[in-house]
């Protein structure tokens, strides 16, 4: 009887200890680095809470899942890339959808070049181009012996050079939370010159390199560093070419896509507000390993909150658009065209449209 009782106690102890052992010792695919983030700015002043984005229209409803980025051609037709690899085209009102191609991967960033080719940053396939008829061509998949791990966003300069980001060469789009939890410089900014077919590394060691935008005056390129709540500026002018500096720092949320709009404004999608728990964990690598072992629903995640900023060339916030109820959320990209802002999302089954504020 005593032996049976002892066995029960032993088994019970093992069962109770298993979750502790799992959380502390079970292997995880991250090696976290420590960082002390600046205190999150309050949602007041330039970031004051408002409900302007509650008026966002939802277009293309139900035509496909997660059109992460949106591009508009010269005829006003709207393009989006879905989670299943399809590239869709709608008319200007988001109707009459057509499937133009399927990359066989996951298209993220989209941008048209001067010849009307749609340049695509595909997380699995690298940098692609698509003709107006839907024919796909692979442009580049690697820099040197280092393949792209997470081709993310793209923009094109007036001289035809394509600038794009590789968010992480360790984690793909299904594991982006792991890259944020690891908080190591796994990302980079690159360029591809169609004339020479050469791929160049411009900035390495970025913390989740995300949105990319070329200044309309062709003086610099912006690249979002989501993991550090900031945007960097890479200079293109002859006297400063190759220099990188902080364009805007300590944003009130996780910046995602960025695009160059009219009147020298850059539109920035804030995918979700800052997470106080994650900020507290960033200086504590051990506890982030523990968090990484938890089920997904227990980890820090994306809050349903619509948030877009308009920032001038000096890095000053000029427009602050929000919707705490998240009528269309999360917004991961913003593209200005025909006096509208078009929104993409990694969750929604529609794209958004909002009148460009005056």
Secondary structure as the mmCIF struct_conf table of DSSP 4:
data_model
#
loop_
_struct_conf.conf_type_id
_struct_conf.id
_struct_conf.beg_label_comp_id
_struct_conf.beg_label_asym_id
_struct_conf.beg_label_seq_id
_struct_conf.end_label_comp_id
_struct_conf.end_label_asym_id
_struct_conf.end_label_seq_id
HELX_RH_AL_P HELX_RH_AL_P1 UNK A 2 UNK A 25
BEND BEND1 UNK A 26 UNK A 26
BEND BEND2 UNK A 29 UNK A 29
HELX_LH_PP_P HELX_LH_PP_P1 UNK A 32 UNK A 34
HELX_LH_PP_P HELX_LH_PP_P2 UNK A 37 UNK A 42
BEND BEND3 UNK A 43 UNK A 44
HELX_RH_3T_P HELX_RH_3T_P1 UNK A 45 UNK A 47
HELX_RH_3T_P HELX_RH_3T_P2 UNK A 52 UNK A 55
STRN STRN1 UNK A 57 UNK A 59
BEND BEND4 UNK A 60 UNK A 60
TURN_TY1_P TURN_TY1_P1 UNK A 61 UNK A 62
BEND BEND5 UNK A 63 UNK A 65
STRN STRN2 UNK A 70 UNK A 72
TURN_TY1_P TURN_TY1_P2 UNK A 74 UNK A 75
BEND BEND6 UNK A 76 UNK A 76
STRN STRN3 UNK A 78 UNK A 81
TURN_TY1_P TURN_TY1_P3 UNK A 83 UNK A 84
BEND BEND7 UNK A 85 UNK A 85
STRN STRN4 UNK A 86 UNK A 90
TURN_TY1_P TURN_TY1_P4 UNK A 92 UNK A 93
BEND BEND8 UNK A 94 UNK A 94
BEND BEND9 UNK A 96 UNK A 96
STRN STRN5 UNK A 98 UNK A 102
BEND BEND10 UNK A 104 UNK A 105
STRN STRN6 UNK A 107 UNK A 112
TURN_TY1_P TURN_TY1_P5 UNK A 114 UNK A 115
BEND BEND11 UNK A 116 UNK A 116
HELX_LH_PP_P HELX_LH_PP_P3 UNK A 117 UNK A 117
STRN STRN7 UNK A 118 UNK A 122
TURN_TY1_P TURN_TY1_P6 UNK A 123 UNK A 125
STRN STRN8 UNK A 126 UNK A 130
TURN_TY1_P TURN_TY1_P7 UNK A 132 UNK A 133
STRN STRN9 UNK A 136 UNK A 140
BEND BEND12 UNK A 141 UNK A 141
STRN STRN10 UNK A 142 UNK A 143
TURN_TY1_P TURN_TY1_P8 UNK A 144 UNK A 145
STRN STRN11 UNK A 146 UNK A 147
BEND BEND13 UNK A 149 UNK A 149
STRN STRN12 UNK A 151 UNK A 156
TURN_TY1_P TURN_TY1_P9 UNK A 158 UNK A 159
BEND BEND14 UNK A 160 UNK A 160
STRN STRN13 UNK A 162 UNK A 166
BEND BEND15 UNK A 169 UNK A 170
HELX_RH_3T_P HELX_RH_3T_P3 UNK A 173 UNK A 175
HELX_RH_AL_P HELX_RH_AL_P2 UNK A 176 UNK A 182
STRN STRN14 UNK A 187 UNK A 193
TURN_TY1_P TURN_TY1_P10 UNK A 194 UNK A 197
STRN STRN15 UNK A 198 UNK A 206
BEND BEND16 UNK A 207 UNK A 208
STRN STRN16 UNK A 209 UNK A 214
TURN_TY1_P TURN_TY1_P11 UNK A 216 UNK A 217
BEND BEND17 UNK A 218 UNK A 219
STRN STRN17 UNK A 220 UNK A 225
HELX_RH_3T_P HELX_RH_3T_P4 UNK A 226 UNK A 228
TURN_TY1_P TURN_TY1_P12 UNK A 229 UNK A 229
STRN STRN18 UNK A 230 UNK A 235
BEND BEND18 UNK A 237 UNK A 237
TURN_TY1_P TURN_TY1_P13 UNK A 238 UNK A 242
STRN STRN19 UNK A 244 UNK A 248
BEND BEND19 UNK A 250 UNK A 250
BEND BEND20 UNK A 252 UNK A 252
STRN STRN20 UNK A 253 UNK A 260
BEND BEND21 UNK A 262 UNK A 262
TURN_TY1_P TURN_TY1_P14 UNK A 263 UNK A 264
STRN STRN21 UNK A 265 UNK A 273
HELX_RH_AL_P HELX_RH_AL_P3 UNK A 276 UNK A 282
TURN_TY1_P TURN_TY1_P15 UNK A 283 UNK A 283
HELX_RH_AL_P HELX_RH_AL_P4 UNK A 285 UNK A 293
BEND BEND22 UNK A 294 UNK A 294
HELX_RH_3T_P HELX_RH_3T_P5 UNK A 296 UNK A 298
BEND BEND23 UNK A 299 UNK A 299
STRN STRN22 UNK A 306 UNK A 312
TURN_TY1_P TURN_TY1_P16 UNK A 313 UNK A 314
BEND BEND24 UNK A 315 UNK A 315
STRN STRN23 UNK A 317 UNK A 323
TURN_TY1_P TURN_TY1_P17 UNK A 324 UNK A 325
BEND BEND25 UNK A 327 UNK A 328
STRN STRN24 UNK A 333 UNK A 337
TURN_TY1_P TURN_TY1_P18 UNK A 338 UNK A 339
STRN STRN25 UNK A 340 UNK A 344
BEND BEND26 UNK A 346 UNK A 347
BEND BEND27 UNK A 349 UNK A 350
STRN STRN26 UNK A 351 UNK A 355
HELX_LH_PP_P HELX_LH_PP_P4 UNK A 356 UNK A 357
#
